[in-house]
Amino acid sequence: MVYHAIKICSNHHLLHEEFECLKVVAVQNGYSLNFVESQIRKTRERTYENMNKKRIKLPENSLKKDEKIRNCYQIFSLLH
């Protein structure tokens, strides 16, 4: 559920709200708050680490405008 929240939330504020809801539901279902927060932290770290590995390094000065736009679409598609 943590991974799903990361994928569907469009900004950090919404992501924080979603995590708070997940914490409430998980605690109500018998999970400790420490365990839930640990899972959120681990999943966020793993997800963002993987996203950083997929990033494409582009030499800004060697690309024409159309190439820059095309590369932006490629990067965007890797993130979603």
MDTraj code that builds the backbone (N, CA, C; nanometers):
import mdtraj as md
import numpy as np

residues = "MET VAL TYR HIS ALA ILE LYS ILE CYS SER ASN HIS HIS LEU LEU HIS GLU GLU PHE GLU CYS LEU LYS VAL VAL ALA VAL GLN ASN GLY TYR SER LEU ASN PHE VAL GLU SER GLN ILE ARG LYS THR ARG GLU ARG THR TYR GLU ASN MET ASN LYS LYS ARG ILE LYS LEU PRO GLU ASN SER LEU LYS LYS ASP GLU LYS ILE ARG ASN CYS TYR GLN ILE PHE SER LEU LEU HIS".split()
xyz = np.array([
    [0.0814, -0.1189, 0.0000],
    [0.0000, 0.0000, 0.0000],
    [0.0865, 0.1265, 0.0000],
    [0.2039, 0.1178, 0.0611],
    [0.2940, 0.2326, 0.0636],
    [0.3415, 0.2638, -0.0779],
    [0.3816, 0.1614, -0.1510],
    [0.4284, 0.1802, -0.2883],
    [0.3170, 0.2398, -0.3743],
    [0.1969, 0.1917, -0.3563],
    [0.0824, 0.2431, -0.4315],
    [0.0613, 0.3917, -0.4021],
    [0.0720, 0.4305, -0.2760],
    [0.0559, 0.5711, -0.2386],
    [0.1616, 0.6575, -0.3063],
    [0.2850, 0.6090, -0.3101],
    [0.3925, 0.6850, -0.3743],
    [0.3620, 0.7051, -0.5221],
    [0.3093, 0.6035, -0.5862],
    [0.2813, 0.6115, -0.7298],
    [0.1617, 0.7006, -0.7635],
    [0.0604, 0.7037, -0.6785],
    [-0.0609, 0.7773, -0.7160],
    [-0.0628, 0.9224, -0.6680],
    [0.0158, 0.9562, -0.5672],
    [0.0113, 1.0927, -0.5133],
    [0.0944, 1.1870, -0.5993],
    [0.0364, 1.3013, -0.6317],
    [0.1012, 1.3941, -0.7241],
    [0.1918, 1.4960, -0.6554],
    [0.1841, 1.5047, -0.5226],
    [0.2740, 1.5966, -0.4517],
    [0.3000, 1.5439, -0.3106],
    [0.3963, 1.6062, -0.2434],
    [0.4367, 1.5576, -0.1111],
    [0.3278, 1.5771, -0.0058],
    [0.2483, 1.6819, -0.0198],
    [0.1408, 1.7048, 0.0764],
    [0.0394, 1.5899, 0.0714],
    [-0.0018, 1.5534, -0.0485],
    [-0.0963, 1.4423, -0.0633],
    [-0.0348, 1.3106, -0.0166],
    [0.0929, 1.2926, -0.0453],
    [0.1610, 1.1705, -0.0031],
    [0.1643, 1.1614, 0.1491],
    [0.1935, 1.2719, 0.2150],
    [0.1953, 1.2749, 0.3611],
    [0.0567, 1.2399, 0.4168],
    [-0.0482, 1.2971, 0.3584],
    [-0.1842, 1.2665, 0.4027],
    [-0.2162, 1.1185, 0.3837],
    [-0.1749, 1.0636, 0.2719],
    [-0.1998, 0.9222, 0.2446],
    [-0.1261, 0.8337, 0.3452],
    [-0.0028, 0.8697, 0.3765],
    [0.0732, 0.7941, 0.4765],
    [0.0059, 0.8016, 0.6131],
    [-0.0476, 0.9173, 0.6483],
    [-0.1165, 0.9301, 0.7772],
    [-0.2385, 0.8379, 0.7815],
    [-0.3127, 0.8307, 0.6729],
    [-0.4287, 0.7402, 0.6660],
    [-0.3838, 0.5942, 0.6770],
    [-0.2758, 0.5599, 0.6082],
    [-0.2235, 0.4235, 0.6163],
    [-0.1834, 0.3883, 0.7590],
    [-0.1226, 0.4831, 0.8287],
    [-0.0816, 0.4590, 0.9674],
    [-0.2027, 0.4301, 1.0553],
    [-0.3072, 0.5104, 1.0403],
    [-0.4283, 0.4923, 1.1216],
    [-0.4890, 0.3551, 1.0968],
    [-0.5048, 0.3193, 0.9707],
    [-0.5662, 0.1913, 0.9356],
    [-0.4797, 0.0744, 0.9852],
    [-0.3499, 0.0846, 0.9667],
    [-0.2605, -0.0236, 1.0084],
    [-0.2615, -0.0420, 1.1600],
    [-0.2583, 0.0678, 1.2343],
    [-0.2616, 0.0589, 1.3811],
    [-0.3951, 0.0000, 1.4266],
    [-0.5043, 0.0392, 1.3619],
    [-0.6357, -0.0165, 1.3966],
    [-0.6425, -0.1660, 1.3678],
    [-0.5590, -0.2121, 1.2760],
    [-0.5557, -0.3545, 1.2427],
    [-0.4477, -0.4310, 1.3194],
    [-0.3918, -0.3678, 1.4218],
    [-0.3029, -0.4389, 1.5121],
    [-0.1539, -0.4242, 1.4865],
    [-0.1141, -0.3460, 1.3885],
    [0.0283, -0.3243, 1.3625],
    [0.0801, -0.2120, 1.4526],
    [0.2046, -0.2235, 1.4948],
    [0.2613, -0.1167, 1.5774],
    [0.2965, 0.0028, 1.4887],
    [0.2874, 0.1209, 1.5465],
    [0.3184, 0.2420, 1.4717],
    [0.4638, 0.2419, 1.4263],
    [0.5541, 0.1926, 1.5113],
    [0.6956, 0.1852, 1.4731],
    [0.7163, 0.0975, 1.3501],
    [0.6468, -0.0152, 1.3452],
    [0.6591, -0.1053, 1.2300],
    [0.6086, -0.0372, 1.1032],
    [0.4953, 0.0292, 1.1115],
    [0.4353, 0.0948, 0.9949],
    [0.5264, 0.2065, 0.9449],
    [0.5759, 0.2888, 1.0356],
    [0.6649, 0.3979, 0.9958],
    [0.7937, 0.3441, 0.9349],
    [0.8427, 0.2330, 0.9878],
    [0.9628, 0.1698, 0.9328],
    [0.9376, 0.1223, 0.7897],
    [0.8223, 0.0626, 0.7648],
    [0.7893, 0.0145, 0.6306],
    [0.7740, 0.1307, 0.5329],
    [0.7130, 0.2388, 0.5780],
    [0.6992, 0.3577, 0.4929],
    [0.8370, 0.4119, 0.4569],
    [0.9229, 0.4251, 0.5572],
    [1.0576, 0.4781, 0.5341],
    [1.1368, 0.3882, 0.4378],
    [1.1344, 0.2585, 0.4601],
    [1.2095, 0.1649, 0.3747],
    [1.1574, 0.1666, 0.2311],
    [1.0259, 0.1693, 0.2165],
    [0.9679, 0.1680, 0.0820],
    [0.9991, 0.2982, 0.0087],
    [0.9918, 0.4104, 0.0785],
    [1.0259, 0.5390, 0.0150],
    [1.1714, 0.5399, -0.0287],
    [1.2608, 0.4975, 0.0586],
    [1.4030, 0.4956, 0.0245],
    [1.4291, 0.4064, -0.0959],
    [1.3711, 0.2878, -0.0958],
    [1.3908, 0.1930, -0.2055],
    [1.3337, 0.2489, -0.3364],
    [1.2168, 0.3084, -0.3298],
    [1.1519, 0.3611, -0.4502],
    [1.2308, 0.4769, -0.5089],
    [1.2704, 0.5730, -0.4252],
    [1.3436, 0.6884, -0.4762],
    [1.4838, 0.6505, -0.5216],
    [1.5430, 0.5514, -0.4573],
    [1.6742, 0.5029, -0.5013],
    [1.6641, 0.4440, -0.6421],
    [1.5602, 0.3653, -0.6651],
    [1.5393, 0.3068, -0.7981],
    [1.5086, 0.4130, -0.9021],
    [1.4344, 0.5159, -0.8640],
    [1.4040, 0.6231, -0.9583],
    [1.5317, 0.6970, -0.9975],
    [1.6201, 0.7191, -0.9023],
    [1.7453, 0.7885, -0.9311],
    [1.8343, 0.7064, -1.0228],
    [1.8308, 0.5761, -1.0105],
    [1.9115, 0.4899, -1.0971],
    [1.8640, 0.4972, -1.2422],
    [1.7345, 0.5212, -1.2625],
    [1.6776, 0.5251, -1.3970],
    [1.6970, 0.6592, -1.4667],
    [1.7343, 0.7613, -1.3925],
    [1.7497, 0.8942, -1.4526],
    [1.8551, 0.8927, -1.5618],
    [1.8280, 0.9686, -1.6643],
    [1.9181, 0.9784, -1.7784],
    [1.9981, 1.1075, -1.7654],
    [2.1284, 1.0977, -1.7756],
    [2.2145, 1.2167, -1.7719],
    [2.2235, 1.2732, -1.9139],
    [2.1846, 1.3995, -1.9287],
    [2.1824, 1.4619, -2.0599],
    [2.2778, 1.5803, -2.0636],
    [2.3628, 1.5863, -2.1628],
    [2.4474, 1.7053, -2.1784],
    [2.3647, 1.8194, -2.2367],
    [2.3353, 1.9193, -2.1567],
    [2.2466, 2.0284, -2.1955],
    [2.2923, 2.1043, -2.3199],
    [2.4194, 2.1341, -2.3312],
    [2.4661, 2.2185, -2.4406],
    [2.4698, 2.1472, -2.5755],
    [2.4597, 2.0162, -2.5785],
    [2.4719, 1.9443, -2.7049],
    [2.3374, 1.9060, -2.7662],
    [2.2271, 1.9434, -2.7035],
    [2.0962, 1.9031, -2.7534],
    [2.0213, 2.0215, -2.8135],
    [1.9555, 1.9939, -2.9233],
    [1.8682, 2.0943, -2.9826],
    [1.7362, 2.0939, -2.9076],
    [1.6544, 2.1961, -2.9314],
    [1.5292, 2.2101, -2.8591],
    [1.4398, 2.0868, -2.8745],
    [1.4215, 2.0349, -2.9945],
    [1.3369, 1.9180, -3.0169],
    [1.3911, 1.7952, -2.9443],
    [1.5210, 1.7815, -2.9429],
    [1.5821, 1.6684, -2.8732],
    [1.5602, 1.6791, -2.7228],
    [1.5688, 1.8004, -2.6696],
    [1.5454, 1.8202, -2.5264],
    [1.4030, 1.7812, -2.4890],
    [1.3080, 1.8227, -2.5708],
    [1.1679, 1.7892, -2.5443],
    [1.1478, 1.6385, -2.5506],
    [1.2039, 1.5739, -2.6515],
    [1.1914, 1.4288, -2.6655],
    [1.2528, 1.3578, -2.5446],
    [1.3668, 1.4034, -2.5000],
    [1.4323, 1.3426, -2.3844],
    [1.3533, 1.3650, -2.2555],
    [1.2875, 1.4795, -2.2443],
    [1.2032, 1.5040, -2.1274],
    [1.0881, 1.4033, -2.1229],
    [1.0284, 1.3759, -2.2381],
    [0.9221, 1.2759, -2.2429],
    [0.9750, 1.1380, -2.2054],
    [1.0950, 1.1047, -2.2476],
    [1.1527, 0.9755, -2.2127],
    [1.1748, 0.9651, -2.0615],
    [1.2274, 1.0699, -2.0018],
    [1.2497, 1.0697, -1.8568],
    [1.1172, 1.0590, -1.7843],
    [1.0179, 1.1357, -1.8294],
    [0.8855, 1.1325, -1.7658],
    [0.8264, 0.9918, -1.7731],
    [0.8427, 0.9246, -1.8862],
    [0.7862, 0.7899, -1.9006],
    [0.8559, 0.6909, -1.8084],
    [0.9834, 0.7118, -1.7764],
    [1.0539, 0.6240, -1.6838],
    [1.0020, 0.6387, -1.5421],
    [0.9569, 0.7577, -1.5075],
    [0.9103, 0.7832, -1.3725],
    [0.7670, 0.7385, -1.3492],
    [0.6926, 0.7122, -1.4544],
    [0.5522, 0.6711, -1.4375],
    [0.5261, 0.5410, -1.4995],
])
top = md.Topology()
chain = top.add_chain()
for i, resn in enumerate(residues, 1):
    res = top.add_residue(resn, chain, resSeq=i)
    for name in ("N", "CA", "C"):
        top.add_atom(name, md.element.get_by_symbol(name[0]), res)
traj = md.Trajectory(xyz[None], top)
